[in-house]
Amino acid sequence: MYDTEAAVIGAKTISVPDLPGFKRDWDGIAKAVEKYQPKLTVLCNPNNPTGELAPLSEIERIVSLSKNPVLIDEAYMEFAQAESAISLIKKYPNVMVIRTLSKAFGLAGMRCGYMVADSDMIDAVSKVKSPYNLNIFTQAFGAIALKHRDEIFKVRDGIIAERDRFLAELSSVNGIRVYPSSTNFFLMDAGTYAPALFEALRKADILVKKYKSPEMAPFFRITVTTKDVDERILSVIREVIPNA
Ligand SMILES: *Cc1c(COP(=O)(O)O)cnc(C)c1O
């Protein structure tokens, strides 16, 4: 979406491709930031759709090299249980951290998110943001959700445990490859079985995310919910891939 939004406003984008295995190329990102000093650098952590969590030291390195704002999208951070870039704001006022209630809070569709930044940064953003705020129902419900965070995060804790259990189980299945994840989804390489597997999952009422680009054709992003659903996914995999 960042690419799309940038295209809409006519901004030029510079992307730094991942290294093999969906590891982010921190040296490449650092070089690009130093060379181009982009007006805005966007880092997603943990990353979507790879699930990779970056060490805070790498985020800090990019932030320290940039003369301009760096936006860190932590939509999935509650699933990583790692230190947030919010801790960098005091030292680096160019840091903007955004969060959402759409993921770990289970409130997708409520459309409630927030930014944490230095007060000067917030003033600057306020100058250009639309004066029409979140609707009052979303604001009221968002405040309630944040207050009941501990209760809501019991569900999140179950998802984290199920993610780790399911990934461990899938890693011993022949014909597919799964990547470690610090989020509530993971990336799966189904190789040449991808089209057949996508269709079989769809017939079983399970929708997974696939990608348009040819190099991502063998990959799916699968969201973890409950063990029951994961067992259904596994049985479809075993139907489609011989000797899985
Ligand atoms: C879901 C998501 C968001 C934002 O979610 P909203 O529903 O718009 O609050 C932002 N960034 C990433 C990477 C996401 O996956």
The ligand as an ORCA input file, in Angstrom:
! r2SCAN-3c Opt
* xyz 0 1
  C      -3.101     -4.199      8.686
  C      -1.944     -3.346      8.470
  C      -1.982     -1.964      8.682
  C      -3.145     -1.111      9.067
  O      -4.301     -1.619      9.444
  P      -5.599     -0.710      9.632
  O      -6.697     -1.704      9.597
  O      -5.640      0.264      8.505
  O      -5.435     -0.048     10.950
  C      -0.838     -1.237      8.475
  N       0.293     -1.836      8.099
  C       0.385     -3.142      7.890
  C       1.690     -3.722      7.480
  C      -0.725     -3.960      8.064
  O      -0.630     -5.266      7.826
*
